[in-house]
């Protein structure tokens, strides 16, 4: 059985997201020995986490515009190599001092910021509408897969070698990926010499967009409530996502008296506590994408599906976050973390794929702009978590804040989201 060529494009895009996240979250594990070695405070640790997103939010907009105008292949390929180099040289900058480490993390953010708008722009030209949600969901599962790999392998490398080798080895993976990316992927399907005539005909008939974007309707964006619903949902989702991406290893290893799990980094339980929820997230994201596409195929209105799955994701996660603060059992805490990821997986057909509904040919730009604004949450949430830990040493308060933010974001999206085209 010969698979459609677009599946290869999706798989390589998934690998790009995977590499993006292993290079992003590795410091969430290495920070544990680094903090002890360099004597950083909790707030300084939070600032190191946040610094990455100062660069990230800038290039999300730029990357989206360039990907829509010139195609996502070159934009993503060049930048992945750039951030891979920055990953490799991170230990050198860490030894120079905290401000040099912050500087290299900002540069890494600049490189990684183009990832999501670039492949969204490629998908708007490559993926038929009826397959879009599952393709996006599968690619987004690279977040959980990369997080799981990054956490687990980083812990193993630290236990057997040193934290520096985490950055050296992870950074090398990008150089293998670029070989296959350059050989197999084109920004537009009609430029690909390997695709069959039948598949190309299907894509050109059913893909959301068949053209490059000439301009970005910025004035319309700021007054468009359906787009603002995506922006608010992105911000609120990112607040919780990046709190967990940055701090889940510290939560697992944190003392029990402050609400942590109290598991040592070297313990096998540490790996189970962080890897099992990530594995659940991978499965849930993929199945969540199929669920949304299935409901749409069955005849349910697109906007009703978007709002339904989005509400399950936001409100379900908020409930689990509230209850996780009151449990004493490690097993129940892990189960609740898994349920949070189940809800997030169901949510994969919600705000995260809504951009192409509003403006197909502007998909990369819409993803870039909303994502860039959403990155403000990625900057603030680690700082807030670090400040909370330093002042109160309370993990429970961190969970309460995340739950409240999700409830607000889910409600705003439920009220104002739309699946009708807003931008031509």
C-alpha positions as CSV (number, residue, x, y, z in Angstrom):
1,X,0.0,0.0,0.0
2,X,1.4,3.3,-1.1
3,X,0.8,6.2,1.3
4,X,-0.2,9.6,-0.1
5,X,2.9,11.9,-0.4
6,X,1.3,14.6,1.9
7,X,1.7,12.1,4.8
8,X,5.5,12.4,4.4
9,X,5.2,16.2,4.6
10,X,3.1,15.8,7.8
11,X,5.6,13.3,9.3
12,X,8.6,15.5,8.7
13,X,6.7,18.5,10.1
14,X,5.9,16.4,13.2
15,X,9.7,15.7,13.5
16,X,10.4,19.5,13.3
17,X,8.0,20.1,16.2
18,X,9.5,17.2,18.1
19,X,13.0,18.7,17.7
20,X,11.7,22.1,18.6
21,X,10.4,20.8,21.9
22,X,13.3,18.6,23.0
23,X,15.5,21.6,22.5
24,X,13.0,23.8,24.3
25,X,12.2,21.7,27.4
26,X,15.7,20.1,28.0
27,X,16.5,23.0,30.3
28,X,13.5,22.2,32.5
29,X,15.4,19.1,33.6
30,X,19.0,20.4,33.4
31,X,18.0,23.5,35.4
32,X,17.8,21.2,38.5
33,X,21.6,20.5,38.6
34,X,22.4,23.9,37.1
35,X,20.5,25.7,39.8
36,X,22.5,23.9,42.5
37,X,25.8,24.4,40.7
38,X,25.4,28.1,39.9
39,X,23.3,29.1,43.0
40,X,20.4,30.6,41.2
41,X,17.2,31.7,43.1
42,X,13.7,30.5,42.1
43,X,13.0,33.9,40.5
44,X,16.2,33.8,38.5
45,X,15.3,30.3,37.3
46,X,11.8,31.6,36.2
47,X,13.6,34.4,34.3
48,X,15.8,31.9,32.5
49,X,12.7,30.0,31.4
50,X,10.9,33.2,30.3
51,X,13.8,34.6,28.4
52,X,13.4,32.1,25.6
53,X,9.9,33.5,24.8
54,X,11.1,37.1,24.3
55,X,12.7,36.0,21.1
56,X,10.0,33.5,20.3
57,X,7.2,36.0,20.2
58,X,9.1,38.3,17.8
59,X,9.7,35.7,15.1
60,X,6.3,34.1,15.2
61,X,4.9,37.1,13.4
62,X,7.9,37.5,11.1
63,X,7.9,33.7,10.4
64,X,4.2,33.6,9.6
65,X,4.5,36.5,7.1
66,X,7.6,35.0,5.4
67,X,6.0,31.5,5.2
68,X,2.8,32.9,3.7
69,X,4.7,35.0,1.2
70,X,7.7,32.9,0.2
71,X,6.7,29.4,1.5
72,X,7.4,27.5,4.7
73,X,10.0,25.1,3.6
74,X,13.1,27.3,3.5
75,X,11.9,29.5,6.5
76,X,11.5,26.4,8.7
77,X,14.6,24.6,7.5
78,X,17.0,27.5,8.0
79,X,15.8,28.4,11.4
80,X,15.8,24.9,12.7
81,X,19.5,24.6,11.9
82,X,20.1,28.0,13.6
83,X,18.4,27.1,16.9
84,X,20.2,23.7,16.8
85,X,23.5,25.5,16.8
86,X,22.4,27.7,19.7
87,X,21.4,24.5,21.6
88,X,24.9,23.0,21.2
89,X,26.6,26.2,22.5
90,X,24.3,26.7,25.5
91,X,26.6,25.2,28.1
92,X,29.4,27.5,27.1
93,X,27.2,30.5,27.7
94,X,25.9,29.1,31.0
95,X,29.4,29.1,32.3
96,X,29.9,32.7,31.3
97,X,27.1,33.8,33.6
98,X,23.3,34.0,33.9
99,X,23.0,37.0,31.6
100,X,24.9,35.2,28.9
101,X,22.6,32.2,29.3
102,X,19.6,34.5,29.1
103,X,21.0,35.9,25.9
104,X,21.5,32.5,24.2
105,X,18.0,31.5,25.3
106,X,16.5,34.6,23.6
107,X,18.4,33.7,20.4
108,X,17.1,30.2,20.6
109,X,13.6,31.6,20.9
110,X,14.2,33.7,17.8
111,X,15.0,30.6,15.9
112,X,12.1,28.4,17.2
113,X,9.5,31.1,16.8
114,X,8.9,30.4,13.1
115,X,8.2,26.7,13.6
116,X,4.4,26.7,14.0
117,X,3.4,29.4,11.5
118,X,5.7,27.8,8.9
119,X,4.2,24.4,9.0
120,X,0.6,25.8,9.3
121,X,1.3,27.8,6.1
122,X,2.5,24.6,4.4
123,X,-0.6,22.7,5.6
124,X,-2.9,25.4,4.2
125,X,-1.5,24.5,0.8
126,X,-0.9,20.8,1.2
127,X,-3.7,19.3,3.4
128,X,-7.3,18.8,2.2
129,X,-9.9,20.4,4.5
130,X,-11.4,17.1,5.7
131,X,-7.9,15.9,6.9
132,X,-6.7,19.2,8.4
133,X,-7.7,18.7,12.0
134,X,-6.1,15.3,12.3
135,X,-3.0,16.4,10.4
136,X,-2.6,19.4,12.8
137,X,-3.3,17.2,15.8
138,X,-0.7,14.6,14.7
139,X,1.9,17.3,14.2
140,X,1.0,19.0,17.5
141,X,1.5,15.6,19.2
142,X,5.2,16.3,18.5
143,X,4.9,18.7,21.5
144,X,4.1,15.9,23.8
145,X,6.5,13.5,22.1
146,X,9.3,16.0,22.2
147,X,8.5,16.9,25.8
148,X,8.5,13.2,26.8
149,X,11.7,12.5,25.0
150,X,13.3,15.7,26.3
151,X,12.4,15.1,29.9
152,X,13.2,11.4,30.0
153,X,16.4,11.3,27.9
154,X,17.8,14.4,29.6
155,X,17.3,12.8,33.0
156,X,19.1,9.7,31.8
157,X,22.0,11.7,30.3
158,X,22.4,13.7,33.5
159,X,22.4,10.6,35.6
160,X,25.1,8.9,33.5
161,X,27.1,11.8,32.1
162,X,26.4,15.5,32.8
163,X,23.9,18.2,32.1
164,X,26.2,19.7,29.4
165,X,25.8,16.6,27.2
166,X,22.1,17.1,27.0
167,X,22.5,20.2,24.9
168,X,25.3,18.7,22.8
169,X,23.4,15.6,21.8
170,X,20.0,17.2,21.4
171,X,21.4,19.9,19.2
172,X,22.9,17.4,16.8
173,X,19.5,16.0,15.8
174,X,18.5,19.0,13.7
175,X,21.4,18.4,11.3
176,X,20.0,14.9,10.5
177,X,16.5,16.2,10.0
178,X,17.4,18.9,7.5
179,X,18.8,16.3,5.0
180,X,15.3,14.7,4.7
181,X,13.4,18.0,4.9
182,X,15.3,19.5,1.9
183,X,15.0,16.4,-0.2
184,X,11.3,15.6,0.4
185,X,9.4,18.8,1.1
186,X,8.2,21.8,-1.0
187,X,6.2,24.7,0.1
188,X,3.6,24.1,-2.6
189,X,2.5,20.7,-3.8
190,X,2.6,21.7,-7.5
191,X,6.3,22.2,-7.1
192,X,7.0,18.7,-5.8
193,X,8.3,16.2,-8.4
194,X,7.4,13.1,-6.4
195,X,3.7,13.7,-5.9
196,X,1.2,11.8,-8.2
197,X,-1.1,13.6,-10.5
198,X,-4.2,12.2,-8.7
199,X,-3.0,13.4,-5.3
200,X,-2.1,16.8,-6.6
201,X,-5.5,17.1,-8.1
202,X,-7.2,16.3,-4.8
203,X,-5.0,18.8,-2.9
204,X,-5.6,21.6,-5.4
205,X,-9.4,21.0,-5.2
206,X,-9.7,20.7,-1.4
207,X,-6.8,22.4,0.3
208,X,-7.9,25.7,2.2
209,X,-5.5,27.9,0.2
210,X,-3.8,27.7,-3.2
211,X,-2.1,31.1,-3.3
212,X,0.5,33.2,-1.5
213,X,-0.7,36.1,0.7
214,X,0.0,39.5,-0.6
215,X,-0.7,41.5,2.5
216,X,-1.8,41.1,6.1
217,X,-5.1,42.8,7.1
218,X,-3.7,44.1,10.4
219,X,-6.4,46.8,11.0
220,X,-9.2,44.2,10.6
221,X,-7.5,41.8,13.0
222,X,-7.6,44.0,16.0
223,X,-11.3,44.5,15.8
224,X,-12.3,41.0,14.7
225,X,-13.9,39.1,17.6
226,X,-13.5,35.6,16.2
227,X,-9.8,36.2,15.7
228,X,-9.5,37.8,19.2
229,X,-11.2,34.6,20.5
230,X,-8.3,32.6,19.1
231,X,-5.8,35.1,20.6
232,X,-7.4,34.9,24.0
233,X,-7.6,31.1,23.9
234,X,-4.0,30.9,22.8
235,X,-2.9,33.2,25.6
236,X,-4.8,31.2,28.3
237,X,-3.7,27.8,26.9
238,X,-0.1,29.0,26.8
239,X,-0.2,30.2,30.4
240,X,-0.8,26.6,31.6
241,X,1.2,24.9,28.9
242,X,4.4,26.8,29.6
243,X,4.0,26.7,33.3
244,X,4.0,22.9,33.1
245,X,6.7,22.7,30.4
246,X,9.0,24.8,32.5
247,X,8.1,23.5,36.0
248,X,6.8,20.0,35.8
249,X,10.2,18.4,36.5
250,X,10.7,20.8,39.5
251,X,7.2,20.0,40.7
252,X,7.9,16.2,40.5
253,X,11.2,16.7,42.5
254,X,9.8,19.4,44.8
255,X,9.4,18.8,48.5
256,X,6.1,17.3,49.6
257,X,5.5,20.0,52.3
258,X,5.2,22.6,49.6
259,X,2.8,20.5,47.4
260,X,5.5,18.8,45.3
261,X,5.8,15.1,44.7
262,X,9.2,14.8,46.5
263,X,10.8,12.4,43.9
264,X,14.5,12.6,43.4
265,X,15.8,13.3,39.8
266,X,17.9,10.0,39.9
267,X,14.8,7.9,40.8
268,X,13.0,5.7,38.2
269,X,9.8,7.1,39.7
270,X,10.8,10.5,38.4
271,X,10.8,9.2,34.9
272,X,7.4,7.5,35.3
273,X,5.8,10.6,36.8
274,X,6.8,12.8,33.9
275,X,6.7,10.4,31.0
276,X,3.3,8.7,31.6
277,X,1.3,11.9,31.2
278,X,3.4,12.8,28.1
279,X,2.6,9.5,26.5
280,X,-1.1,10.0,27.3
281,X,-0.9,13.4,25.7
282,X,0.5,12.0,22.4
283,X,-2.3,9.5,22.1
284,X,-5.0,12.0,23.1
285,X,-3.8,14.7,20.6
286,X,-3.9,12.3,17.7
287,X,-7.3,10.8,18.7
288,X,-8.7,14.3,19.4
289,X,-7.9,15.4,15.9
290,X,-9.7,12.4,14.5
291,X,-12.7,13.1,16.8
292,X,-13.1,16.6,15.5
293,X,-12.8,15.5,11.8
294,X,-15.3,12.7,12.5
295,X,-17.9,15.0,13.9
296,X,-17.5,17.4,11.1
297,X,-17.8,14.6,8.6
298,X,-21.0,13.4,10.3
299,X,-22.6,16.7,9.5
300,X,-22.1,18.7,12.7
301,X,-21.5,22.4,12.1
302,X,-17.8,23.2,12.2
303,X,-18.2,26.0,14.7
304,X,-20.2,23.7,17.1
305,X,-17.4,21.1,16.9
306,X,-14.7,23.8,17.5
307,X,-16.5,25.1,20.6
308,X,-17.4,21.7,22.0
309,X,-13.9,20.2,21.9
310,X,-12.4,23.5,23.0
311,X,-14.7,23.7,26.1
312,X,-13.9,20.1,27.1
313,X,-10.2,20.9,26.9
314,X,-10.3,24.2,28.8
315,X,-12.9,23.5,31.5
316,X,-11.9,19.8,32.0
317,X,-8.3,20.8,32.5
318,X,-9.3,23.5,34.9
319,X,-11.3,21.1,37.1
320,X,-8.3,18.6,37.2
321,X,-5.9,21.4,38.1
322,X,-8.1,22.4,41.0
323,X,-8.3,18.9,42.4
324,X,-4.6,18.1,41.9
325,X,-3.8,20.6,44.6
326,X,-5.7,18.7,47.2
327,X,-4.4,15.1,46.6
328,X,-1.7,13.4,48.7
329,X,-1.3,10.3,46.6
330,X,1.4,10.2,43.9
331,X,-0.7,7.8,41.8
332,X,-3.7,10.1,41.9
333,X,-1.6,13.1,41.0
334,X,-0.2,11.3,38.0
335,X,-3.7,10.2,37.0
336,X,-4.9,13.9,37.2
337,X,-2.0,15.0,35.1
338,X,-3.0,12.3,32.5
339,X,-6.6,13.6,32.6
340,X,-5.4,17.1,31.9
341,X,-3.6,15.8,28.8
342,X,-6.7,13.9,27.7
343,X,-8.7,17.1,27.9
344,X,-6.0,19.0,26.0
345,X,-6.0,16.2,23.3
346,X,-9.7,16.5,22.8
347,X,-9.2,20.2,22.5
348,X,-7.0,19.8,19.5
349,X,-9.8,20.4,17.1
350,X,-10.7,23.8,18.7
351,X,-8.8,27.1,18.7
352,X,-5.6,25.5,17.4
353,X,-7.0,24.8,13.9
354,X,-9.5,27.7,13.8
355,X,-7.1,30.0,11.9
356,X,-7.6,28.5,8.5
357,X,-11.4,28.8,8.9
358,X,-11.1,32.5,9.2
359,X,-8.5,33.2,6.5
360,X,-7.1,30.3,4.6
361,X,-4.4,32.1,2.6
362,X,-3.4,34.0,5.8
363,X,-3.0,30.9,7.9
364,X,0.7,31.4,8.6
365,X,0.2,35.0,9.5
366,X,-2.8,34.4,11.7
367,X,-1.0,31.6,13.6
368,X,2.1,33.8,13.9
369,X,0.2,36.9,15.2
370,X,-2.0,35.0,17.6
371,X,0.9,32.9,18.7
372,X,3.1,35.9,19.2
373,X,0.6,37.6,21.5
374,X,0.0,34.2,23.2
375,X,3.8,34.1,23.9
376,X,3.3,37.0,26.4
377,X,1.8,34.3,28.6
378,X,4.8,32.1,28.1
379,X,7.0,35.0,29.3
380,X,4.8,35.9,32.3
381,X,3.8,32.4,33.6
382,X,7.3,31.1,34.4
383,X,8.0,34.4,36.1
384,X,4.8,34.2,38.1
385,X,5.4,30.6,39.1
386,X,9.0,31.4,40.1
387,X,7.8,34.4,42.2
388,X,5.1,32.3,43.8
389,X,7.6,29.6,44.8
390,X,10.0,32.1,46.1
391,X,7.4,34.0,48.2
392,X,5.1,31.2,49.3
393,X,6.7,27.9,48.3
394,X,3.2,26.8,47.2
395,X,2.6,24.7,44.2
396,X,-1.2,24.7,45.0
397,X,-1.4,28.5,44.3
398,X,0.3,27.9,40.9
399,X,-2.4,25.3,40.0
400,X,-5.2,27.7,41.1
401,X,-3.9,30.5,38.9
402,X,-3.7,28.2,35.9
403,X,-7.2,26.9,36.5
404,X,-8.7,30.4,36.7
405,X,-6.9,31.5,33.4
406,X,-8.2,28.4,31.6
407,X,-11.8,29.1,32.7
408,X,-11.6,32.7,31.4
409,X,-10.1,31.6,28.1
410,X,-12.6,28.8,27.5
411,X,-15.5,31.1,28.3
412,X,-14.2,33.9,25.9
413,X,-13.8,31.4,23.1
414,X,-17.2,29.9,23.7
415,X,-18.8,33.3,23.3
416,X,-17.0,34.8,20.4
417,X,-15.4,32.1,18.2
418,X,-16.5,31.6,14.6
419,X,-15.7,29.2,11.7
420,X,-16.8,31.6,9.0
421,X,-14.3,33.2,6.7
422,X,-13.3,36.6,8.0
423,X,-10.4,37.6,5.7
424,X,-10.2,37.3,1.9
